[in-house]
Amino acid sequence: MALALALPAAAQAESLALHCGQLFDPGSGKNLDQRTVLVEGGKVSAVRPGFEAPEGASVVDLRGHTCSPGWIDLHVHLSGESSPERYSEGFRLNPEFTVLRSVEYARRTLHAGFTTVRDLGGETTLALRDGVDQGWVQGPRIFAAGKSIATTGGHADPTNGFSHLLADALGEPGPAEGVVNSPDEARQAVRQRYKDGSDVIKITATGGVLSYARSGDAPQFTVDEVKAVVDAARDYGYTVAAHAHGKEGMRRAIVGGVDTIEHGTYMDDELFALMKKHGTWYVPTVTAGRFVAEKARIDGYYPDVVRPKAARIGPQIQGTLAKAWKAGVKIAFGTDSGVSLHGENADEFIYMVEAGMPPAEALRAATVHAASVLGRNDLGTLAPGSIADIVAMPGDPLQDIAVVKKVDFVMKDGKVVRAPE
């Protein structure tokens, strides 16, 4: 029985048959013509050639679309979004408001086709994650880092930019607040993240563009501190992501054993070889780089200490991605949305292709490769037994990558959350 996509029954049916004009197969990097994806109990039960549905299944007609496994963004910050007021919000907004606001950011992200995200910094996102898991909030599946781990004065030190009177009144932040200055404190900070309920560990191995500090690329962890974080993380089954722009900070993070390098602005041939040796993934976040470079041209958008860093570092990330791709570094998808705008995540596909990646490889970066970073073989694929996260768009992204911005069908966990009008 064919049902209109907009009918609520289609979204809740136990057995669905999705008739896809084309199906992107991340394993081969090719489109498969005329496939029917069968969904039962929130999982893919079969993928069959042609347009035949078993008796009793509700049919979703996507014959004019290309279907794909739901996309994965490995670097977002759902607790906030860029604006000129961002630097004063911490003094004005309560955590309860931050959580409520992030509900809209999560909805936008899911409706853009991103059914899973890794949130790399934001304490309130732990509550958002739980709300999504309980079904109270519509959003992507969230792997949350909670508070990022930094060094004193480093990117993610929560007291950067405070007056000394305020800083003295609050006291120096320590491992519980995600600020460390020794291997022992690094281990303690990881254990605190475990206590908080984090899913992944994030360190800020170098300075950052948007932190209220002069340097955007100076190293901020020793190798021993990185190793202490990684060793403690492994005890709890965590992977470790490292924010890093400068070469020396990246080198220390890679040698220390982190799983992913985020941004990687000043990466070069020496570091490409080191990443390949250690099996380190690269998550470029070109979207954020382009966004901050654009906003740096606007008077007053960023504080004076931030503006030159945004203008200098932001424009370079896309070029670094181009070199990393040619060098054979493993690349997975991430945007740093929150620094840029939520719901515009698919822009990253277009920027990756501009940098020289074939469209199929850009899509693989957001499916099988991102799932590999997460350690989840039931995501990023539409093989039988995988979780039924599916997106569809009119047109063929392998011929025109821009159609990724036209997603009009989204399924998560076997339930339709967005459908063509």
N, C-alpha and C positions, 0 to 999 in steps of 0.2 A: 504494500500500500504506500503510494507516494504521498508524502506530507509536505505542505509548504514549510519552508525553513523557519518562518516566524512563529509557527505554532508552538506553544509551550510544551505540548506533548512530545515534540521531537527532541526537545532539550532534556526530557526526563526519561525517555524510553529506555528500557533495559537492553534492547537489541537494536542497533542501528547499522545501516548499510550506507556508506558514503560513496557515491559514484563520482570519482575524480577524473576529469578530462585528462590530466597528467598527474603523476605522483613523483615528487622528487625523492630519489633514493640516495641518502647520504653515503651509503656503503660504496656505491659505484660512482657517485657524483653525476648521475644521469637522470633524466626524466623517463618514467615508464608510462607509456600511453594507456589510457582507458583501464583504470584499476578501480576495484571496489574494495574499500577497507571496512571490514566487519568489526564492530565494537560491541563488547558484552562485558558487563560488570566493571566498567571503567578501564578495560584493557582491550588491546587489539587482539582479536581472536584469529583473524586470517586476513590475507591480502590476496585477492583473486583477479585474474585478467578479465576484462569485459565488464558489463554492467548487469550482473545478475545478483539478486538478493534472496536469501533464504526465506522461506515462508514465515510470516509473523514479524519480520524485521521492518522497521520504519526506514524509508529511503530518504536520504538527503541528497538532493540533486546538485552536484558541483561539477557537472560535465563541461562547463565553460571556464573552469578554474584549474589552477595548479595547486595541488595539496602538498603539504610538507609536514614533517614532524614539528611540533611546537618549538619555537626558538628559545634559546637560553642566553641570557645576558649575564656575564660573570662579574660585572662591576657596576653596581648601582648604589644610590643612597636615597632610599625612599623616605627618610625622615625629614627631608627638606628639598628646596629647589632654589636655583640661583635667582637673586634679585639684589638691587642696591641696598635693601634693608637687611640682608642676610647677616651682616656682622653685628647688628644690634639685637637680633631676635633672641639670642641666648639670655639677654638681660630682661626681656619683656614677656616671652612666651613660656607658658607652663608645659610640662611634658604631656599633659592630657590633650592640650590643643595640638601639639605636634603629632600625636598618634592619630587624632581625628583627621587632621589635614592629610596625613600620609595615606589614608583610605582612598582618597581621590587619586593620588599618585599611583597607587597600586592598580586601581581600576583602569586608568589610562594605559599603563604598561601592559596589562593583560589584553586589552582590546587592540593594542598595536601588534599582537601576535606573540608576545613573550610570555610563555606559560611557566617559565622557571627563571629565577634570578638569584644571584649571589650578592647580598647586600654587605658591602665592605666598610661599615662604620656608621653607627647610629644606635644608641642604646634602646630607643623606643621601638626600633624595628623588631626587636624580640617579641614585643606584645603584638605588633601587627602580624608577624609570622603566625603566632598562635591563633589569632583571630581568623586568618585565612584557613588554617588547618581545621579549625572548628566549624568552618562554613558560615561564620558571622560576617565575613568581609569578602568581597569579590576581588581577587588579586592573584598574582602568580604564586607558584610554589616558591618559598623563600628559604635560602640558606644564609643565615645571618651571622655576622662576625661580632655584633655588639660593639663595644668600645674598641677602637683601634689602639694598638700598643705603640708608644712613642718614647723618645728620650726627653729629658728636661729641655724645654725651649724648642723642641722639634715639632715637625708637622704632626698634629693631633695632640699636642700638649694643650689641655683645655683652658689653661690660664694665659696663653699667649695674648698679648695686647692689653692685658689688665693693668691698671695703675698699681704701683707698688703698695698703696694703702689697701686696695681690694685684695691683691694677691697675699699680702701679709695677714689680712683678716681671715682669708679662706685656708691658708696654710699651703705648703708645697704638696702637689698631687703625687701620689705614689703608685705602686703596682695595682692597687684596687681601682684607681682612676685611670689606669693604663699608661703610667709614666714610669720608666725603669732606667737604672743607671749601673747595672751590673748583671752578670749572668744569673745570680741568685734571684734578683728582683724580676728578671725576665721570666724565669720559671714560675715565680709567684703570680705574675700577671696572667700567664696562660691558665694557671689553676683557678684564678679568679674568673676568667672567661668561662671555664667549665662550670663553675659554681653559678654563674649568671645564666647559663643555658645556651651559650653560643654554639654554632655549627661549624665554624671555620675561624682561623686566626688570621688577623691582618696586622702587619707591622708597617711603619713608615720609615723605610731604610734610608731615605734622604729627605732633604727639605721639600716643601711643596709649593705649588703655585699660589694657592689661595690662603695659605696660613699667614697669620699676621707676624711675619718675620722676613728678614732681608733675603736669605738664601733660599733658592728653589731647588738646589741640586747638591748641597754639601752632604757628605756621609754623616749619618747620625746614629749608627749602631756599629759596635765592633763585631768582628767575626765570631768571637766567643759569645757575645750576647745573642747574635742570630742563631748560633748552634744551640744555645740553651733554650730559646723559644722553640726551635724545631724539635729538639729532643723531647721537651715537655709536651708539645703538641702531638707527637707520635704516640705518647703514652695514652692519650685520650682519643686516638683515632682521627685527629684533626689534620687537615692540610693547612699550609701557610701561604698567604699571599703577601707580596711585598710591594708597596708603593715605592717607586724609585724613578728619579730623573737623571741623577748624576752617575758617571761611570764608576767611580770608586765605591759608592754605596751599592750599586748593582753588583759589582764584583764580590763584595763581602756577602751580600744576600745569596747569590748563586752558590758560592763556595760553602756558605753556611747551611745550604740544603733546602731553601724555600721551593715551593712548587710552581709559583707563578710570579713573573715580574709584570707589574702594572705600569703603564705609560712608557717607560723605557726610553725617554727622549734622547739621551746622549749615548745610546748603545752604538757600538762600532764592531768592526770585524773581529777584534779580539774577544769581545763579549759574546758575539754570535757563536763563535767556536766553543766558548766556555759553556754557554747554555746548551748547545748540542751535546757536549760531553756529559753534562749533568742531567740532561733530559728535562730542562726547565721550560715551562710554557711561557709564551709572551701574550699578554692581553693589552692591545695597543691603546684603546680609548681615544681614537682620532676625533670622535664627536666632541669630546670635552676640550681637546686642544684647539679645534677650530672655533668653538664657542667662546672660550676665554680670550682668544686673540681678537675676535670681533668685538667683544664687550670692552676690551682694553682701550679701544678707540673712543669710547664714550666717557666724557668727563663725569666723574662722580660715581660711576658704576662700581668701581673697586676702590679701596683705600689706596693712598699714594704709595705705600710700601708694597702693595700687591701688583699694582698696574704694570710696572716695568717687567716683572716676572711673567705675567700673563702674555704681554706683548712679545717677549723673547722666546719663551719655552713653547707656548701653545702652537705656533705655526710649524714647529719642527717634527711633531709626532707622526704626521702622515708620511713624511720622507723617511723616517726611521722604519716605519712599517714596510715601505717599499724595499728598503735594503734588507730587512730581516726576512722578508718573503723570498727574495732572490738567494739569500744565504742558506735557506732551508731550515730556519728556526721553526719550531712548532708554534702555531698561532691559534688562539681561541678568541672568541668574540666577547667584547666588553665595551661599554660606552661611557661609564662614569656619569650616567644620568643622575641628576640632582645638581651636579656642576652645570650640566646642560638641562634641557627641559624633559620632564617625564612624558612618555608617550611618543617621543620622536626618536626612539631607539633605533628604528630601522634605517635612519640616515647612515649609520655606521657601515651597513652593507655597501652603500653607494660609495662611501669614501674608501673602503677597502678595495673595491674594483678600480677606482681612480688610481689607487696606489700600485696597481698591477696584478692583483689577485684575480684569477678567473672567477666569474660569478658562482660557479659550483663550489669553489674552495671557500668563498666567503660564507656560503650557506652551510658548508660542512663545519666551519669554525663555530657556528651558532647551534649546531646539532650534535653530531657524534664527537667532535673534538671538545666542545664545552662539557658534554656529558662525561667524557673521559677525565677531565679535570675534577669533576665532582665525584668521580668514582661510581657513577650510576649507569649501568648498561641497559637499564629499562627506560631511559630517557634519550631523546635525540634520535630516535629510530622508530619505525613503524613495523617492526618485526612482530610476529605472534608472541604474546606475553608481555610486550612493552606497555607502558602506561599510555592511554589514549589521549595524548596531547597532540592536537592537529590544528594547523592553520591553513587557510586557502586564500588565494588572490586571483582575480581575473588577469589573464595573460601569463607569460612565461618568463620567470626571473632569469633563466639562463640566457635568454635572448635580450632581455631588457631588465636590468637589475632594479630599475626605478619602480617596477610594479610591487616591490616589497612594501611600498608606502600605501598600497591600495588594499591591504588585507581587509576582508569583510566577513570572514568566517573564522571563528576561534572555538575550539573545543579543549577543555581541560578536564582530566580525569573522567573522560567519557561523557561529559555534559556540555551541551552547546551553550556558550556564554555570549556569543555574538554571531549573527547570521545576516546575509544580505536582505535588504528590504524587499 
